[in-house]
Amino acid sequence: MPWKTDADVCGEAAGMSCDGRVLDVVVTYCGDGSFFWEVVDGCDSIASGTAASAADARRAAEAAGRRAFIRVAA
């Protein structure tokens, strides 16, 4: 699913899926100008971090999501 504005996370969210598994990827705008990103599997946060821009946060979240799928497949 493409990135969309999501009021529940005060930022943007998207979804990634592979072989029936779905991950939520989230970018939250922080008050200090940074961007917190997170990858969520069900109710569990499996990866997170901060970035200096929304674009960097989206890229980091997407990369972490892809790594999670690779770990499961290996």
mmJSON file of the N, C-alpha and C atoms, coordinates in Angstrom:
{"data_MODEL":{"atom_site":{
"group_PDB":["ATOM","ATOM","ATOM","ATOM","ATOM","ATOM","ATOM","ATOM","ATOM","ATOM","ATOM","ATOM","ATOM","ATOM","ATOM","ATOM","ATOM","ATOM","ATOM","ATOM","ATOM","ATOM","ATOM","ATOM","ATOM","ATOM","ATOM","ATOM","ATOM","ATOM","ATOM","ATOM","ATOM","ATOM","ATOM","ATOM","ATOM","ATOM","ATOM","ATOM","ATOM","ATOM","ATOM","ATOM","ATOM","ATOM","ATOM","ATOM","ATOM","ATOM","ATOM","ATOM","ATOM","ATOM","ATOM","ATOM","ATOM","ATOM","ATOM","ATOM","ATOM","ATOM","ATOM","ATOM","ATOM","ATOM","ATOM","ATOM","ATOM","ATOM","ATOM","ATOM","ATOM","ATOM","ATOM","ATOM","ATOM","ATOM","ATOM","ATOM","ATOM","ATOM","ATOM","ATOM","ATOM","ATOM","ATOM","ATOM","ATOM","ATOM","ATOM","ATOM","ATOM","ATOM","ATOM","ATOM","ATOM","ATOM","ATOM","ATOM","ATOM","ATOM","ATOM","ATOM","ATOM","ATOM","ATOM","ATOM","ATOM","ATOM","ATOM","ATOM","ATOM","ATOM","ATOM","ATOM","ATOM","ATOM","ATOM","ATOM","ATOM","ATOM","ATOM","ATOM","ATOM","ATOM","ATOM","ATOM","ATOM","ATOM","ATOM","ATOM","ATOM","ATOM","ATOM","ATOM","ATOM","ATOM","ATOM","ATOM","ATOM","ATOM","ATOM","ATOM","ATOM","ATOM","ATOM","ATOM","ATOM","ATOM","ATOM","ATOM","ATOM","ATOM","ATOM","ATOM","ATOM","ATOM","ATOM","ATOM","ATOM","ATOM","ATOM","ATOM","ATOM","ATOM","ATOM","ATOM","ATOM","ATOM","ATOM","ATOM","ATOM","ATOM","ATOM","ATOM","ATOM","ATOM","ATOM","ATOM","ATOM","ATOM","ATOM","ATOM","ATOM","ATOM","ATOM","ATOM","ATOM","ATOM","ATOM","ATOM","ATOM","ATOM","ATOM","ATOM","ATOM","ATOM","ATOM","ATOM","ATOM","ATOM","ATOM","ATOM","ATOM","ATOM","ATOM","ATOM","ATOM","ATOM","ATOM","ATOM","ATOM","ATOM","ATOM","ATOM","ATOM","ATOM","ATOM","ATOM","ATOM","ATOM"],
"id":[1,2,3,4,5,6,7,8,9,10,11,12,13,14,15,16,17,18,19,20,21,22,23,24,25,26,27,28,29,30,31,32,33,34,35,36,37,38,39,40,41,42,43,44,45,46,47,48,49,50,51,52,53,54,55,56,57,58,59,60,61,62,63,64,65,66,67,68,69,70,71,72,73,74,75,76,77,78,79,80,81,82,83,84,85,86,87,88,89,90,91,92,93,94,95,96,97,98,99,100,101,102,103,104,105,106,107,108,109,110,111,112,113,114,115,116,117,118,119,120,121,122,123,124,125,126,127,128,129,130,131,132,133,134,135,136,137,138,139,140,141,142,143,144,145,146,147,148,149,150,151,152,153,154,155,156,157,158,159,160,161,162,163,164,165,166,167,168,169,170,171,172,173,174,175,176,177,178,179,180,181,182,183,184,185,186,187,188,189,190,191,192,193,194,195,196,197,198,199,200,201,202,203,204,205,206,207,208,209,210,211,212,213,214,215,216,217,218,219,220,221,222],
"type_symbol":["N","C","C","N","C","C","N","C","C","N","C","C","N","C","C","N","C","C","N","C","C","N","C","C","N","C","C","N","C","C","N","C","C","N","C","C","N","C","C","N","C","C","N","C","C","N","C","C","N","C","C","N","C","C","N","C","C","N","C","C","N","C","C","N","C","C","N","C","C","N","C","C","N","C","C","N","C","C","N","C","C","N","C","C","N","C","C","N","C","C","N","C","C","N","C","C","N","C","C","N","C","C","N","C","C","N","C","C","N","C","C","N","C","C","N","C","C","N","C","C","N","C","C","N","C","C","N","C","C","N","C","C","N","C","C","N","C","C","N","C","C","N","C","C","N","C","C","N","C","C","N","C","C","N","C","C","N","C","C","N","C","C","N","C","C","N","C","C","N","C","C","N","C","C","N","C","C","N","C","C","N","C","C","N","C","C","N","C","C","N","C","C","N","C","C","N","C","C","N","C","C","N","C","C","N","C","C","N","C","C","N","C","C","N","C","C","N","C","C","N","C","C"],
"label_atom_id":["N","CA","C","N","CA","C","N","CA","C","N","CA","C","N","CA","C","N","CA","C","N","CA","C","N","CA","C","N","CA","C","N","CA","C","N","CA","C","N","CA","C","N","CA","C","N","CA","C","N","CA","C","N","CA","C","N","CA","C","N","CA","C","N","CA","C","N","CA","C","N","CA","C","N","CA","C","N","CA","C","N","CA","C","N","CA","C","N","CA","C","N","CA","C","N","CA","C","N","CA","C","N","CA","C","N","CA","C","N","CA","C","N","CA","C","N","CA","C","N","CA","C","N","CA","C","N","CA","C","N","CA","C","N","CA","C","N","CA","C","N","CA","C","N","CA","C","N","CA","C","N","CA","C","N","CA","C","N","CA","C","N","CA","C","N","CA","C","N","CA","C","N","CA","C","N","CA","C","N","CA","C","N","CA","C","N","CA","C","N","CA","C","N","CA","C","N","CA","C","N","CA","C","N","CA","C","N","CA","C","N","CA","C","N","CA","C","N","CA","C","N","CA","C","N","CA","C","N","CA","C","N","CA","C","N","CA","C","N","CA","C","N","CA","C","N","CA","C","N","CA","C","N","CA","C","N","CA","C"],
"label_alt_id":[null,null,null,null,null,null,null,null,null,null,null,null,null,null,null,null,null,null,null,null,null,null,null,null,null,null,null,null,null,null,null,null,null,null,null,null,null,null,null,null,null,null,null,null,null,null,null,null,null,null,null,null,null,null,null,null,null,null,null,null,null,null,null,null,null,null,null,null,null,null,null,null,null,null,null,null,null,null,null,null,null,null,null,null,null,null,null,null,null,null,null,null,null,null,null,null,null,null,null,null,null,null,null,null,null,null,null,null,null,null,null,null,null,null,null,null,null,null,null,null,null,null,null,null,null,null,null,null,null,null,null,null,null,null,null,null,null,null,null,null,null,null,null,null,null,null,null,null,null,null,null,null,null,null,null,null,null,null,null,null,null,null,null,null,null,null,null,null,null,null,null,null,null,null,null,null,null,null,null,null,null,null,null,null,null,null,null,null,null,null,null,null,null,null,null,null,null,null,null,null,null,null,null,null,null,null,null,null,null,null,null,null,null,null,null,null,null,null,null,null,null,null],
"label_comp_id":["MET","MET","MET","PRO","PRO","PRO","TRP","TRP","TRP","LYS","LYS","LYS","THR","THR","THR","ASP","ASP","ASP","ALA","ALA","ALA","ASP","ASP","ASP","VAL","VAL","VAL","CYS","CYS","CYS","GLY","GLY","GLY","GLU","GLU","GLU","ALA","ALA","ALA","ALA","ALA","ALA","GLY","GLY","GLY","MET","MET","MET","SER","SER","SER","CYS","CYS","CYS","ASP","ASP","ASP","GLY","GLY","GLY","ARG","ARG","ARG","VAL","VAL","VAL","LEU","LEU","LEU","ASP","ASP","ASP","VAL","VAL","VAL","VAL","VAL","VAL","VAL","VAL","VAL","THR","THR","THR","TYR","TYR","TYR","CYS","CYS","CYS","GLY","GLY","GLY","ASP","ASP","ASP","GLY","GLY","GLY","SER","SER","SER","PHE","PHE","PHE","PHE","PHE","PHE","TRP","TRP","TRP","GLU","GLU","GLU","VAL","VAL","VAL","VAL","VAL","VAL","ASP","ASP","ASP","GLY","GLY","GLY","CYS","CYS","CYS","ASP","ASP","ASP","SER","SER","SER","ILE","ILE","ILE","ALA","ALA","ALA","SER","SER","SER","GLY","GLY","GLY","THR","THR","THR","ALA","ALA","ALA","ALA","ALA","ALA","SER","SER","SER","ALA","ALA","ALA","ALA","ALA","ALA","ASP","ASP","ASP","ALA","ALA","ALA","ARG","ARG","ARG","ARG","ARG","ARG","ALA","ALA","ALA","ALA","ALA","ALA","GLU","GLU","GLU","ALA","ALA","ALA","ALA","ALA","ALA","GLY","GLY","GLY","ARG","ARG","ARG","ARG","ARG","ARG","ALA","ALA","ALA","PHE","PHE","PHE","ILE","ILE","ILE","ARG","ARG","ARG","VAL","VAL","VAL","ALA","ALA","ALA","ALA","ALA","ALA"],
"label_asym_id":["A","A","A","A","A","A","A","A","A","A","A","A","A","A","A","A","A","A","A","A","A","A","A","A","A","A","A","A","A","A","A","A","A","A","A","A","A","A","A","A","A","A","A","A","A","A","A","A","A","A","A","A","A","A","A","A","A","A","A","A","A","A","A","A","A","A","A","A","A","A","A","A","A","A","A","A","A","A","A","A","A","A","A","A","A","A","A","A","A","A","A","A","A","A","A","A","A","A","A","A","A","A","A","A","A","A","A","A","A","A","A","A","A","A","A","A","A","A","A","A","A","A","A","A","A","A","A","A","A","A","A","A","A","A","A","A","A","A","A","A","A","A","A","A","A","A","A","A","A","A","A","A","A","A","A","A","A","A","A","A","A","A","A","A","A","A","A","A","A","A","A","A","A","A","A","A","A","A","A","A","A","A","A","A","A","A","A","A","A","A","A","A","A","A","A","A","A","A","A","A","A","A","A","A","A","A","A","A","A","A","A","A","A","A","A","A","A","A","A","A","A","A"],
"label_entity_id":["1","1","1","1","1","1","1","1","1","1","1","1","1","1","1","1","1","1","1","1","1","1","1","1","1","1","1","1","1","1","1","1","1","1","1","1","1","1","1","1","1","1","1","1","1","1","1","1","1","1","1","1","1","1","1","1","1","1","1","1","1","1","1","1","1","1","1","1","1","1","1","1","1","1","1","1","1","1","1","1","1","1","1","1","1","1","1","1","1","1","1","1","1","1","1","1","1","1","1","1","1","1","1","1","1","1","1","1","1","1","1","1","1","1","1","1","1","1","1","1","1","1","1","1","1","1","1","1","1","1","1","1","1","1","1","1","1","1","1","1","1","1","1","1","1","1","1","1","1","1","1","1","1","1","1","1","1","1","1","1","1","1","1","1","1","1","1","1","1","1","1","1","1","1","1","1","1","1","1","1","1","1","1","1","1","1","1","1","1","1","1","1","1","1","1","1","1","1","1","1","1","1","1","1","1","1","1","1","1","1","1","1","1","1","1","1","1","1","1","1","1","1"],
"label_seq_id":[1,1,1,2,2,2,3,3,3,4,4,4,5,5,5,6,6,6,7,7,7,8,8,8,9,9,9,10,10,10,11,11,11,12,12,12,13,13,13,14,14,14,15,15,15,16,16,16,17,17,17,18,18,18,19,19,19,20,20,20,21,21,21,22,22,22,23,23,23,24,24,24,25,25,25,26,26,26,27,27,27,28,28,28,29,29,29,30,30,30,31,31,31,32,32,32,33,33,33,34,34,34,35,35,35,36,36,36,37,37,37,38,38,38,39,39,39,40,40,40,41,41,41,42,42,42,43,43,43,44,44,44,45,45,45,46,46,46,47,47,47,48,48,48,49,49,49,50,50,50,51,51,51,52,52,52,53,53,53,54,54,54,55,55,55,56,56,56,57,57,57,58,58,58,59,59,59,60,60,60,61,61,61,62,62,62,63,63,63,64,64,64,65,65,65,66,66,66,67,67,67,68,68,68,69,69,69,70,70,70,71,71,71,72,72,72,73,73,73,74,74,74],
"pdbx_PDB_ins_code":[null,null,null,null,null,null,null,null,null,null,null,null,null,null,null,null,null,null,null,null,null,null,null,null,null,null,null,null,null,null,null,null,null,null,null,null,null,null,null,null,null,null,null,null,null,null,null,null,null,null,null,null,null,null,null,null,null,null,null,null,null,null,null,null,null,null,null,null,null,null,null,null,null,null,null,null,null,null,null,null,null,null,null,null,null,null,null,null,null,null,null,null,null,null,null,null,null,null,null,null,null,null,null,null,null,null,null,null,null,null,null,null,null,null,null,null,null,null,null,null,null,null,null,null,null,null,null,null,null,null,null,null,null,null,null,null,null,null,null,null,null,null,null,null,null,null,null,null,null,null,null,null,null,null,null,null,null,null,null,null,null,null,null,null,null,null,null,null,null,null,null,null,null,null,null,null,null,null,null,null,null,null,null,null,null,null,null,null,null,null,null,null,null,null,null,null,null,null,null,null,null,null,null,null,null,null,null,null,null,null,null,null,null,null,null,null,null,null,null,null,null,null],
"Cartn_x":[0.84,0.0,0.885,0.48,1.286,1.208,2.157,2.168,0.97,0.297,-0.844,-0.77,-1.293,-1.398,-2.311,-1.898,-2.657,-2.679,-3.838,-3.967,-3.697,-3.946,-3.722,-2.253,-1.348,0.082,0.738,-0.061,0.461,1.536,1.261,2.221,1.696,2.484,2.14,2.258,1.486,1.558,1.395,1.946,1.81,1.817,1.555,1.587,2.478,3.082,3.909,3.406,3.347,2.914,3.754,3.911,4.659,4.211,3.817,3.409,2.371,1.41,0.333,0.644,1.872,2.258,2.184,1.619,1.456,2.184,2.961,3.643,3.122,2.964,2.634,3.93,4.129,5.289,4.76,5.336,4.789,5.894,5.583,6.471,5.69,6.242,5.604,6.455,5.801,6.484,6.722,7.949,8.285,8.372,8.107,8.104,9.456,10.541,11.877,12.378,11.513,11.894,12.43,12.542,12.987,11.761,12.021,10.953,11.231,10.275,10.39,9.738,10.43,9.841,9.763,8.802,8.592,7.989,8.371,7.77,7.029,5.746,4.902,4.365,4.528,4.01,2.91,1.666,0.541,0.528,0.812,0.912,2.34,3.289,4.685,5.537,6.255,7.224,8.462,8.837,9.986,11.207,11.026,12.155,11.717,12.665,12.335,13.615,13.444,14.579,14.12,15.069,14.753,15.532,15.02,15.655,15.483,16.289,16.269,15.18,14.625,13.574,12.532,11.349,10.285,10.697,11.349,11.777,12.789,13.748,14.723,14.041,13.063,12.34,11.546,10.894,10.156,11.097,12.244,13.226,13.736,14.024,14.523,13.462,12.215,11.137,10.916,10.934,10.757,11.9,13.12,14.278,14.182,13.781,13.636,12.527,11.454,10.374,10.841,11.599,12.142,13.081,13.92,14.823,14.035,12.921,12.084,11.537,11.104,10.603,11.714,12.915,14.054,14.415,14.421,14.731,13.75,12.476,11.47,11.647,12.018,12.157,13.426,14.422,15.699,15.659],
"Cartn_y":[-1.177,0.0,1.24,2.255,3.478,4.257,5.172,6.031,6.971,7.107,8.008,8.734,9.941,10.676,9.901,9.772,9.001,9.768,10.29,11.089,10.264,8.95,8.097,8.047,8.248,8.198,9.574,10.624,11.991,12.032,11.396,11.364,10.578,9.596,8.805,7.323,6.52,5.071,4.396,3.199,2.377,0.922,0.043,-1.378,-2.1,-3.172,-4.029,-5.459,-6.239,-7.622,-8.551,-9.765,-10.799,-12.148,-13.037,-14.393,-14.403,-13.494,-13.446,-12.713,-12.301,-11.55,-10.061,-9.293,-7.851,-7.098,-6.108,-5.227,-3.809,-3.077,-1.653,-0.876,0.105,0.986,2.393,3.051,4.3,5.338,6.572,7.712,8.749,9.148,10.131,11.397,12.542,13.824,14.197,14.483,14.866,16.387,16.904,18.343,19.01,18.239,18.823,18.854,18.481,18.507,17.185,16.194,14.865,14.012,12.834,11.935,10.549,10.005,8.677,7.695,6.595,5.565,4.255,3.422,2.154,1.134,-0.12,-1.236,-2.081,-2.331,-3.03,-4.31,-5.416,-6.719,-7.087,-6.937,-7.135,-6.017,-6.351,-5.335,-5.162,-5.828,-5.808,-4.895,-3.987,-3.162,-4.018,-4.183,-5.041,-4.251,-2.972,-2.113,-0.666,0.203,1.619,2.436,3.726,4.628,6.05,6.952,8.346,8.767,9.784,10.301,11.817,12.453,13.915,14.435,13.579,14.021,12.921,13.315,12.332,11.328,11.8,10.897,9.875,10.324,9.393,8.392,8.843,7.955,6.91,7.333,6.373,5.329,5.772,4.825,3.851,4.344,3.483,2.469,2.902,1.993,0.927,1.33,0.367,-0.644,-0.18,-1.091,-2.068,-1.59,-2.468,-3.491,-3.08,-4.01,-5.093,-4.711,-5.704,-6.671,-6.154,-7.029,-8.02,-7.584,-8.481,-9.615,-9.313,-10.368,-11.331,-10.81,-11.663,-12.591,-12.08,-12.912,-14.079,-13.814,-14.861,-15.91,-15.467,-16.387,-17.242,-16.759,-17.474,-18.674],
"Cartn_z":[0.0,0.0,0.0,-0.692,-0.739,0.579,0.757,1.941,1.894,3.049,3.164,4.505,4.534,5.795,6.728,7.991,8.977,10.296,10.653,11.878,13.13,13.076,14.247,14.654,13.708,14.025,13.938,13.728,13.58,12.497,11.382,10.29,9.107,8.656,7.484,7.804,7.081,7.258,5.902,5.81,4.612,5.055,4.125,4.427,3.443,3.919,3.072,3.275,2.203,2.367,1.506,2.018,1.308,1.853,0.971,1.359,2.471,2.394,3.366,4.661,4.837,6.041,5.722,6.641,6.438,7.538,7.145,8.087,7.884,8.976,8.898,9.045,8.189,8.306,8.565,9.562,10.083,10.203,9.844,10.069,10.867,12.007,12.876,12.898,12.747,12.8,14.256,14.628,16.005,16.11,17.276,17.497,17.32,17.434,17.307,15.864,14.901,13.494,12.981,13.854,13.409,13.067,12.551,12.124,12.685,13.442,14.024,13.061,12.766,11.902,12.669,12.258,12.951,11.99,12.167,11.446,12.474,12.214,13.172,12.538,13.262,12.846,13.832,13.409,14.328,15.346,16.591,17.653,18.137,17.477,17.915,17.039,17.676,16.959,16.712,15.43,15.118,14.659,14.371,14.004,14.159,14.511,14.648,14.626,14.445,14.454,14.207,14.053,13.743,12.504,11.854,10.649,10.617,9.785,9.694,8.769,7.899,6.984,6.837,6.38,6.164,5.092,4.041,2.972,3.48,4.293,4.876,5.803,6.565,7.472,6.688,5.599,4.768,4.189,3.671,3.109,4.167,5.357,6.434,6.855,6.967,7.357,6.291,5.022,3.941,3.91,4.099,4.111,5.273,6.444,7.608,7.374,6.723,6.4,5.442,4.424,3.486,4.195,5.096,5.862,6.714,7.281,8.089,7.23,6.024,5.133,4.746,4.51,4.134,5.292,6.525,7.694,7.823,7.578,7.701,6.607,5.414,4.278,4.392,5.116,5.192,6.094],
"occupancy":[1.0,1.0,1.0,1.0,1.0,1.0,1.0,1.0,1.0,1.0,1.0,1.0,1.0,1.0,1.0,1.0,1.0,1.0,1.0,1.0,1.0,1.0,1.0,1.0,1.0,1.0,1.0,1.0,1.0,1.0,1.0,1.0,1.0,1.0,1.0,1.0,1.0,1.0,1.0,1.0,1.0,1.0,1.0,1.0,1.0,1.0,1.0,1.0,1.0,1.0,1.0,1.0,1.0,1.0,1.0,1.0,1.0,1.0,1.0,1.0,1.0,1.0,1.0,1.0,1.0,1.0,1.0,1.0,1.0,1.0,1.0,1.0,1.0,1.0,1.0,1.0,1.0,1.0,1.0,1.0,1.0,1.0,1.0,1.0,1.0,1.0,1.0,1.0,1.0,1.0,1.0,1.0,1.0,1.0,1.0,1.0,1.0,1.0,1.0,1.0,1.0,1.0,1.0,1.0,1.0,1.0,1.0,1.0,1.0,1.0,1.0,1.0,1.0,1.0,1.0,1.0,1.0,1.0,1.0,1.0,1.0,1.0,1.0,1.0,1.0,1.0,1.0,1.0,1.0,1.0,1.0,1.0,1.0,1.0,1.0,1.0,1.0,1.0,1.0,1.0,1.0,1.0,1.0,1.0,1.0,1.0,1.0,1.0,1.0,1.0,1.0,1.0,1.0,1.0,1.0,1.0,1.0,1.0,1.0,1.0,1.0,1.0,1.0,1.0,1.0,1.0,1.0,1.0,1.0,1.0,1.0,1.0,1.0,1.0,1.0,1.0,1.0,1.0,1.0,1.0,1.0,1.0,1.0,1.0,1.0,1.0,1.0,1.0,1.0,1.0,1.0,1.0,1.0,1.0,1.0,1.0,1.0,1.0,1.0,1.0,1.0,1.0,1.0,1.0,1.0,1.0,1.0,1.0,1.0,1.0,1.0,1.0,1.0,1.0,1.0,1.0,1.0,1.0,1.0,1.0,1.0,1.0],
"B_iso_or_equiv":[0.0,0.0,0.0,0.0,0.0,0.0,0.0,0.0,0.0,0.0,0.0,0.0,0.0,0.0,0.0,0.0,0.0,0.0,0.0,0.0,0.0,0.0,0.0,0.0,0.0,0.0,0.0,0.0,0.0,0.0,0.0,0.0,0.0,0.0,0.0,0.0,0.0,0.0,0.0,0.0,0.0,0.0,0.0,0.0,0.0,0.0,0.0,0.0,0.0,0.0,0.0,0.0,0.0,0.0,0.0,0.0,0.0,0.0,0.0,0.0,0.0,0.0,0.0,0.0,0.0,0.0,0.0,0.0,0.0,0.0,0.0,0.0,0.0,0.0,0.0,0.0,0.0,0.0,0.0,0.0,0.0,0.0,0.0,0.0,0.0,0.0,0.0,0.0,0.0,0.0,0.0,0.0,0.0,0.0,0.0,0.0,0.0,0.0,0.0,0.0,0.0,0.0,0.0,0.0,0.0,0.0,0.0,0.0,0.0,0.0,0.0,0.0,0.0,0.0,0.0,0.0,0.0,0.0,0.0,0.0,0.0,0.0,0.0,0.0,0.0,0.0,0.0,0.0,0.0,0.0,0.0,0.0,0.0,0.0,0.0,0.0,0.0,0.0,0.0,0.0,0.0,0.0,0.0,0.0,0.0,0.0,0.0,0.0,0.0,0.0,0.0,0.0,0.0,0.0,0.0,0.0,0.0,0.0,0.0,0.0,0.0,0.0,0.0,0.0,0.0,0.0,0.0,0.0,0.0,0.0,0.0,0.0,0.0,0.0,0.0,0.0,0.0,0.0,0.0,0.0,0.0,0.0,0.0,0.0,0.0,0.0,0.0,0.0,0.0,0.0,0.0,0.0,0.0,0.0,0.0,0.0,0.0,0.0,0.0,0.0,0.0,0.0,0.0,0.0,0.0,0.0,0.0,0.0,0.0,0.0,0.0,0.0,0.0,0.0,0.0,0.0,0.0,0.0,0.0,0.0,0.0,0.0],
"pdbx_formal_charge":[null,null,null,null,null,null,null,null,null,null,null,null,null,null,null,null,null,null,null,null,null,null,null,null,null,null,null,null,null,null,null,null,null,null,null,null,null,null,null,null,null,null,null,null,null,null,null,null,null,null,null,null,null,null,null,null,null,null,null,null,null,null,null,null,null,null,null,null,null,null,null,null,null,null,null,null,null,null,null,null,null,null,null,null,null,null,null,null,null,null,null,null,null,null,null,null,null,null,null,null,null,null,null,null,null,null,null,null,null,null,null,null,null,null,null,null,null,null,null,null,null,null,null,null,null,null,null,null,null,null,null,null,null,null,null,null,null,null,null,null,null,null,null,null,null,null,null,null,null,null,null,null,null,null,null,null,null,null,null,null,null,null,null,null,null,null,null,null,null,null,null,null,null,null,null,null,null,null,null,null,null,null,null,null,null,null,null,null,null,null,null,null,null,null,null,null,null,null,null,null,null,null,null,null,null,null,null,null,null,null,null,null,null,null,null,null,null,null,null,null,null,null],
"auth_seq_id":[1,1,1,2,2,2,3,3,3,4,4,4,5,5,5,6,6,6,7,7,7,8,8,8,9,9,9,10,10,10,11,11,11,12,12,12,13,13,13,14,14,14,15,15,15,16,16,16,17,17,17,18,18,18,19,19,19,20,20,20,21,21,21,22,22,22,23,23,23,24,24,24,25,25,25,26,26,26,27,27,27,28,28,28,29,29,29,30,30,30,31,31,31,32,32,32,33,33,33,34,34,34,35,35,35,36,36,36,37,37,37,38,38,38,39,39,39,40,40,40,41,41,41,42,42,42,43,43,43,44,44,44,45,45,45,46,46,46,47,47,47,48,48,48,49,49,49,50,50,50,51,51,51,52,52,52,53,53,53,54,54,54,55,55,55,56,56,56,57,57,57,58,58,58,59,59,59,60,60,60,61,61,61,62,62,62,63,63,63,64,64,64,65,65,65,66,66,66,67,67,67,68,68,68,69,69,69,70,70,70,71,71,71,72,72,72,73,73,73,74,74,74],
"auth_comp_id":["MET","MET","MET","PRO","PRO","PRO","TRP","TRP","TRP","LYS","LYS","LYS","THR","THR","THR","ASP","ASP","ASP","ALA","ALA","ALA","ASP","ASP","ASP","VAL","VAL","VAL","CYS","CYS","CYS","GLY","GLY","GLY","GLU","GLU","GLU","ALA","ALA","ALA","ALA","ALA","ALA","GLY","GLY","GLY","MET","MET","MET","SER","SER","SER","CYS","CYS","CYS","ASP","ASP","ASP","GLY","GLY","GLY","ARG","ARG","ARG","VAL","VAL","VAL","LEU","LEU","LEU","ASP","ASP","ASP","VAL","VAL","VAL","VAL","VAL","VAL","VAL","VAL","VAL","THR","THR","THR","TYR","TYR","TYR","CYS","CYS","CYS","GLY","GLY","GLY","ASP","ASP","ASP","GLY","GLY","GLY","SER","SER","SER","PHE","PHE","PHE","PHE","PHE","PHE","TRP","TRP","TRP","GLU","GLU","GLU","VAL","VAL","VAL","VAL","VAL","VAL","ASP","ASP","ASP","GLY","GLY","GLY","CYS","CYS","CYS","ASP","ASP","ASP","SER","SER","SER","ILE","ILE","ILE","ALA","ALA","ALA","SER","SER","SER","GLY","GLY","GLY","THR","THR","THR","ALA","ALA","ALA","ALA","ALA","ALA","SER","SER","SER","ALA","ALA","ALA","ALA","ALA","ALA","ASP","ASP","ASP","ALA","ALA","ALA","ARG","ARG","ARG","ARG","ARG","ARG","ALA","ALA","ALA","ALA","ALA","ALA","GLU","GLU","GLU","ALA","ALA","ALA","ALA","ALA","ALA","GLY","GLY","GLY","ARG","ARG","ARG","ARG","ARG","ARG","ALA","ALA","ALA","PHE","PHE","PHE","ILE","ILE","ILE","ARG","ARG","ARG","VAL","VAL","VAL","ALA","ALA","ALA","ALA","ALA","ALA"],
"auth_asym_id":["A","A","A","A","A","A","A","A","A","A","A","A","A","A","A","A","A","A","A","A","A","A","A","A","A","A","A","A","A","A","A","A","A","A","A","A","A","A","A","A","A","A","A","A","A","A","A","A","A","A","A","A","A","A","A","A","A","A","A","A","A","A","A","A","A","A","A","A","A","A","A","A","A","A","A","A","A","A","A","A","A","A","A","A","A","A","A","A","A","A","A","A","A","A","A","A","A","A","A","A","A","A","A","A","A","A","A","A","A","A","A","A","A","A","A","A","A","A","A","A","A","A","A","A","A","A","A","A","A","A","A","A","A","A","A","A","A","A","A","A","A","A","A","A","A","A","A","A","A","A","A","A","A","A","A","A","A","A","A","A","A","A","A","A","A","A","A","A","A","A","A","A","A","A","A","A","A","A","A","A","A","A","A","A","A","A","A","A","A","A","A","A","A","A","A","A","A","A","A","A","A","A","A","A","A","A","A","A","A","A","A","A","A","A","A","A","A","A","A","A","A","A"],
"auth_atom_id":["N","CA","C","N","CA","C","N","CA","C","N","CA","C","N","CA","C","N","CA","C","N","CA","C","N","CA","C","N","CA","C","N","CA","C","N","CA","C","N","CA","C","N","CA","C","N","CA","C","N","CA","C","N","CA","C","N","CA","C","N","CA","C","N","CA","C","N","CA","C","N","CA","C","N","CA","C","N","CA","C","N","CA","C","N","CA","C","N","CA","C","N","CA","C","N","CA","C","N","CA","C","N","CA","C","N","CA","C","N","CA","C","N","CA","C","N","CA","C","N","CA","C","N","CA","C","N","CA","C","N","CA","C","N","CA","C","N","CA","C","N","CA","C","N","CA","C","N","CA","C","N","CA","C","N","CA","C","N","CA","C","N","CA","C","N","CA","C","N","CA","C","N","CA","C","N","CA","C","N","CA","C","N","CA","C","N","CA","C","N","CA","C","N","CA","C","N","CA","C","N","CA","C","N","CA","C","N","CA","C","N","CA","C","N","CA","C","N","CA","C","N","CA","C","N","CA","C","N","CA","C","N","CA","C","N","CA","C","N","CA","C","N","CA","C","N","CA","C","N","CA","C","N","CA","C","N","CA","C"],
"pdbx_PDB_model_num":[1,1,1,1,1,1,1,1,1,1,1,1,1,1,1,1,1,1,1,1,1,1,1,1,1,1,1,1,1,1,1,1,1,1,1,1,1,1,1,1,1,1,1,1,1,1,1,1,1,1,1,1,1,1,1,1,1,1,1,1,1,1,1,1,1,1,1,1,1,1,1,1,1,1,1,1,1,1,1,1,1,1,1,1,1,1,1,1,1,1,1,1,1,1,1,1,1,1,1,1,1,1,1,1,1,1,1,1,1,1,1,1,1,1,1,1,1,1,1,1,1,1,1,1,1,1,1,1,1,1,1,1,1,1,1,1,1,1,1,1,1,1,1,1,1,1,1,1,1,1,1,1,1,1,1,1,1,1,1,1,1,1,1,1,1,1,1,1,1,1,1,1,1,1,1,1,1,1,1,1,1,1,1,1,1,1,1,1,1,1,1,1,1,1,1,1,1,1,1,1,1,1,1,1,1,1,1,1,1,1,1,1,1,1,1,1,1,1,1,1,1,1]
}}}
